[in-house]
Amino acid sequence: MSSIEMKPQLALVGLEHETGDVRVVEITGRAIASLAIPRNGAAILRQRVADQYQTEMPAVGHSNTSPVTNARLLGLASDQMFLLFDDRESDSVAAITRRFKGAAYITDQSDSWVMFQVSGSNSRAALERICQLDLHHDVFGPGATARTMMEHLGVIIVNEGNGSFLLMSARSSAQSFWIAIIQSVRNIAQPA
Amino acid sequence: MSQPNRLRNAGQISQIDSTTRLAFTFDGKRFNGHVGDTLASALLANGQRLVGRSFKFHRPRGIVSAGSEEPNALVQLRTGAYQEPNTRATQAELFDGLEAVSQNYRGSLKFDLMAANDWLSPLLGAGFYYKTFMWPAKFWEKFYEPVIRASAGLGRLSGEADPSSYDKGFLHCDILIVGAGPAGLMAALTAARSGARIILCDEDFRMGGRLNAETLSIEGALATQWVAKVLNELAQTPNVRLLCRTTVFGAFDHGVYGALERVTDHMRSDSSRPRQILWRIYSKRAIISAGATERSIAFGNNDRPGIMLAGSVRAYANRWRVTPGKKVALFTNNDDGWRTATDLAANGVDVSAIIDTRADHSLSAPVGVDVYLNTRVVDTQGRRGIRSITLSNGRQIQADCLAVSGGWNPNLHLTGHQRARPIWNEKIAAFVPGKHLPVGQIVCGAANGLMTTSSALTSGLDVAQTTLSELGFALTAIELPATEDEPSSVTAFWQVKESRSRSWVDLQNDVTTKDIAQSYQEGYQSVEHMKRYTTLGMATDQGKTANVLGLAVMAECAGQSIPDTGTTIFRPPYSSVAIGAMAGRSRGKNYRPTRRTPSHDWALEQGAAFVETGLWMRAQWFPRPGETHWRESVDREVRQTRQSVGICDVTTLGKIDVQGVDAATYLDRVYANGFAKLPVGKVRYGLMLREDGLVMDDGTTARLSEHHFVTTTTTANAVGTFRHMEFCRQCLWPELDVALISVTEQYAQFAVAGPNSRELLRKVVDPAFDITNEAFPFMSCGEITICGGFPARLFRISFSGELAYELAVPTRYGDSAIRALMAAGRIFDVVPYGTEALGVMRIEKGHVAGNELNGQTTARDLGLGRMVSTSKDSIGSVLSRRPELNREDGWGLVGFIPVNQSDTLRAGAHFIPVGQTTNLDNDQGWMTSIAFSPTLDHYIGLGFIKHGANRIGEEVIAADPLRNQHTIVRVVPPCFVDAEGERLRV
């Protein structure tokens, strides 16, 4: 039915917010693939990751970056990682699935998550209002990755370095998560 | 004269800024104070001795202490919706414009009509509630209780929603240090220099503890200068976090501590920030350096305004430059009390006498001060404030302030929050922390019974070094500052037995020595019982000044030692925490997250009524103009769907991606029925059992390829089912090659149901995909494209009982998809339907849902017993065959219709045989789900009844005693529409 136009919709509307020196941005244009390691298939997948992304498979709790499609691999479980990359037609999850040639059980997660980047020198102070994890740089340094809960929502948090944190949570509750983050940012702001 | 009790000389350690002037009101009267004042110090400076009325007898009361132990000076702060009762004036930091009013009186503070209670005090002894008001019985609810309730309570709530905001947060550290007195500061300095991450909390707005109130010297200079130097170093150290105005109120498991930071309480108004923050502090170790609290002595009329704790009187003079009286007497059983006399005299205050219960001492009194040894204060005089005192030797001494010191109790509350019992220390006549502290906790300074400054500094250093060593930090050399060792000898003395007047033990609860004695005489010989009978140690101060004294009085009654008498257990919170702070930001719509379906915005545009289903907001029905009742909308949606086509957002169903070489084997084990032989491109209904054989959940599973399945779960069980499946994968069968991940959020899914559903979909599905009945029959599935190449999945499954499909698209296209489907269906008069119509149609079809899958039913009960495969093993299959679960008279799912078709049915009604009494003995089952069926034009129901299908045609009573409705219903098969399933397969 040619008259019907299918338009993609962002989880929110590409929201941005800045209070003091903390900035919160909804990250768009990124695809997410879940890569599960087949039984006894770690070596093959490791090689495939190296071939495709010139980086190593991350250990659980860590992430590695790659210049290829601006990718970041998140080590989430002993047999699972997430691949975040720039969402282009030539690099869709379907295309990646073909390229990995069965070395991983791949599931498209691009529409499952909303992603926010919280950055700025006071980003940790804002996050300590909702994040139970110890985000001190000695404990949760650049590249560190964890699954946790914030305001009753499941969240994946990644330290991107330089005071920048990537937060991923369920798309359906994106607005609640946004409100929680922004409230935290506002609550740490000093009065004018 | 402004501030008549403010000391005029600058003082050595004054911590007020006398160059500033802060205006405030108390009971509407204007006063002035200074930056650095508390409300209490400012009131005392202004000569305001009477600040409140006591709880039970409405006796005049004044300020007693200078900290969080204050039992009397509870005031209402602020006005309007911001009004907060029971705020301790001794902790309220003064700010310009502060408005405070006294509380707990009728009439005025000076002339309280309720003071008549004091005359009735012989009738109002311990436990009078329990002994009085017994007769006549009918008076209790109509008279006694209303009167008591109207009289009880301290202060008044505004009755309005609290407009302040609150927040919470999570902090982490190597060492949490509670209390910034000499021990805490020394510990913090030691730990900070080693590089450990430190959080130092103090409930005061100025760190330093007693050093802020004493004229001691450290390192040859005033102790306050040492405090400033240490705080300056700590503030410059990046691994240190200083939290003043922060009370650590609870010690919880695993080194977790609760702390309340009062962020803006000291400001007139600051709506830009939360008023208070409730911190959860995760610590590897905790050093408790919470200091000690002074206690009083029980003697006749020891509750008059002007009778205060001696250490507090000293603090008001030294820190706040205030003398609570012009003529001060001192009553003590220890050396520390003498220091108050010395400091007051040094400030030019007239000290009329020192009365010491001890027979001898080695201290020297200030020049001109009379000293009475081996003497007690037996009574006091004065109406709204003390005027004079009477001694045991018969002398009467003029005094408008009596400073009392009965010794100091270590603040060991946090050490007891995990049921550790303190132990008695005879030397200081007080309890000190026992051996069994919470894991990771260590105590130092006065909190550990070390009552001199030098011992506090030493113990702070020692415990910090011990803690650092345990944590693996290299110790940095640090020199112990030199200090003098102040006298601190004490000889226990609890109550003046010569006193004939009432002697107060707990000022906040009006508990006297007589109450305790009476309680003991009446058989309440356990401390815990005495506490509850007399109310000793309850309310906002939790008996900080009263508990040990009360215990000592009880011990004397029992003729035994204090340790033999025992002690009560401390529980969090150490001091009051506002409910608002507990709630934090979780208020109103922020109480919990909200999940929105992909068609939420579109449904809003349609004016849908929404319903919360778990966290989801789902469209419940879509009213149209002219419809005045929800049933009209729902009936229309059902009829139109069955007649043509309807669309419902079913995204909320759980969706789990199952991949792997062993995926089919895995599903065979998880589900009661088999999936190994399910062909690619097909869907099968599945039943999941718990280990005990009862039904856990149901859903459909589609086989997208040889090793790739997608299962669905009910909305309510989406998380639980996924958790169960992960448990099975990781723990039960780790050898299987299978991977799971939730795709609930990944796909927007829409049910397209009704005889025109296929025709509608033909307008959306790309022509390359044949969805005819022959090519895509009932229970088919496939990956397709729609609207010119957009990826989607199509499942031919039906919850409504009609020819139906479920179309799944990536969530980002969900909004477009619903609009596309509605546009495509316009020529069929397509109707969106909500959860109500969804429920009606599934009941008409006899499909089970949450009401039937309630965790108590078996596959057999549901009429699905044959789905439990006997040719394979699966979770719950063995135990589902237990005889008790397969009794002939067991429950069976059947349908019900009212015999009189105009009758309504009620879910929850119980089935009683006709002619029998409605009671549990005759209970034969219950109605699980009901709906008005627009298709049949009468109510229908599903439910469980004994013998199930064997009773088809029988009539029973659906009894609903709660709503007083008894309806005769006929038992019918559970499927009301298209029992043969012909509509599904066309």
Interface residues (C-beta under 8 A of the other chain):
Chain A: M1 S2 S3 I4 E5 M6 K7 P8 Q9 L10 S34 A36 I37 P38 R39 D79 Q80 A94 Y105 T107 D108 Q109 S110 D111 S112 W113 E128 R129 I130 C131 Q132 L133 D134 H136 V139 E151 H152 L153 A170 R171 S172 S173 Q175 S176 F177 I179 A180 Q183 S184 R186 N187 A189 Q190 P191 A192
Chain B: S165 D167 K168 G169 F170 L171 H172 R197 D270 S272 R273 P274 R280 Y282 R585 N590 R592 P593 T594 R595 R596 T597 P598 L615 W616 T651 D657 Q659 G660 V661 D662 E735 L736 D737 A739 I741 S742 V743 T744 E745 Q746 Y747 K763 V764 I786 C787 G788 F790 P791 P810 T811 R812 Y813 G814 D815 S816 A817 R819 A820 A823 A824
